Amino acid sequence: MEKKVKFGIIGTGAIAAMHAKALEASTNAELVAVFDKLTERAAKFAEEYNVRAINDFNVFLADTEIEAVTVATPTGIHGMVALPAAKSGKHILCEKPLDVTLKKTDAIIDACEDNNVVLGAVFQSRFSTAVQETKKAVDAGRFGKMVLANTQIHWFRSQEYYDSATWRGTWALDGGGALMNQSIHNIDLLLYLNGDPAEVFAYTDTLTHTGIEVEDNAVAVVKFKNGSLGTIEASTSCAPGFPRRLELSGSKGTVMLEDDCIKNWTFVEELPEDEAIREAGLTGENMKSGSGDPMAIDYEGHKRQIQDLAQAIISGKKTKLSGREGRRAVQLICGIYESAKTGKPVKFD
Ligand SMILES: NC(=O)c1ccc[n+]([C@@H]2O[C@H](COP(=O)([O-])OP(=O)(O)OC[C@H]3O[C@@H](n4cnc5c(N)ncnc54)[C@H](O)[C@@H]3O)[C@@H](O)[C@H]2O)c1
């Protein structure tokens, strides 16, 4: 029988249910215990998934059955729980974004490297077939010279969503708004598929929500290191919420993705497999991205990512989505915030 890496979940709120379902469905990983600072919440969650709830964080960390943890606390708490977890020798799958600042993000990456534990940064969309097919086409040079890389995240989050937990919409615990919390998935895809940015200029604003410190709308223009130009439109104000779009155009081809569907797959040099990619891509895998409701997502992407991390733990090989990979989107978003604040473009080394 295939070895199963034994996981614990830290933080049994909304996204933790996806982690538990994904772990249940995984062939090489399983959930054995949970911890939440709200012990009643953890107990209820543990009962639902038939695992142990541990009430003391130090006891949770000392538990030798737990080999790996998923971090599902509010973002600004990720480092606070990930650092001691790394020191306790637990491998870590940390929810997006890794933390609220680059400094705190680097502290998590360093702690995992220092303690020789595997760190994975959750960006479940990277594991969709549509994204993987696009990445293959990029790596094969099928786009020719890349010229435009655009993403639109016209999502909707209600006022009730921001009011539902005190950490939402705060700089200290959410790290930002439409960009850092919601649009970060597609910003990660932009970087994964088109490479690192050279420079960014941005505007951000809070247009439709009250009582939040962060932006609910942002636009940014990006110059990429490969010479292409790009735009990012990020919003949580666009009722009722629309699929995430990402479009890459080169001198020899264009691909347009909507959530995990391929809406356009056109190359000057057509290959025999293109028709099948278009056909399969049109319907996608229905992984759902939460355009209007944060919980309207599927656990399939998390399952693929957990299985990849577990495989890395078992085999000693690298995970496909390391902490350093997860850092890239945090870096670009921090640059966007700096540009919006100073009114000046921000360059990346
Ligand atoms: N990958 C995705 O698509 C996705 C979707 C939603 C949320 N997220 C991310 O998941 C994280 C959690 O978001 P959420 O919506 O589930 O939040 P939530 O508020 O619903 O749940 C957070 C849980 O963490 C617990 N908690 C807080 N401090 C803690 C501590 N010190 N130790 C242990 N538990 C603690 C809270 O009691 C709560 O149960 C965020 O980083 C968010 O960005 C990712």
The ligand as an ORCA input file, in Angstrom:
! r2SCAN-3c Opt
* xyz 0 1
  N      -6.543     28.774     -1.503
  C      -7.716     29.391     -1.491
  O      -8.439     29.415     -2.483
  C      -8.156     30.083     -0.210
  C      -9.519     30.382     -0.010
  C      -9.894     30.984      1.189
  C      -8.937     31.313      2.153
  N      -7.614     31.043      1.900
  C      -6.572     31.413      2.881
  O      -6.720     30.586      4.023
  C      -6.407     31.325      5.210
  C      -7.589     31.250      6.188
  O      -8.704     31.837      5.594
  P     -10.198     31.437      6.079
  O     -11.122     32.150      5.182
  O     -10.300     29.960      6.232
  O     -10.221     32.128      7.528
  P     -11.206     31.830      8.755
  O     -11.277     33.070      9.555
  O     -12.482     31.224      8.266
  O     -10.442     30.682      9.569
  C      -9.236     30.926     10.258
  C      -9.167     29.997     11.462
  O      -7.897     30.159     12.102
  C      -8.101     30.154     13.502
  N      -6.969     30.808     14.176
  C      -6.702     32.128     14.313
  N      -5.543     32.300     14.991
  C      -5.069     31.078     15.247
  C      -3.897     30.596     15.906
  N      -2.990     31.436     16.418
  N      -3.727     29.261     16.006
  C      -4.658     28.407     15.504
  N      -5.779     28.788     14.878
  C      -5.972     30.119     14.746
  C      -9.428     30.878     13.703
  O      -9.994     30.584     14.964
  C     -10.226     30.324     12.538
  O     -10.907     29.137     12.883
  C      -6.052     32.737      4.764
  O      -4.653     32.866      4.660
  C      -6.686     32.850      3.380
  O      -6.004     33.747      2.519
  C      -7.235     30.415      0.760
*
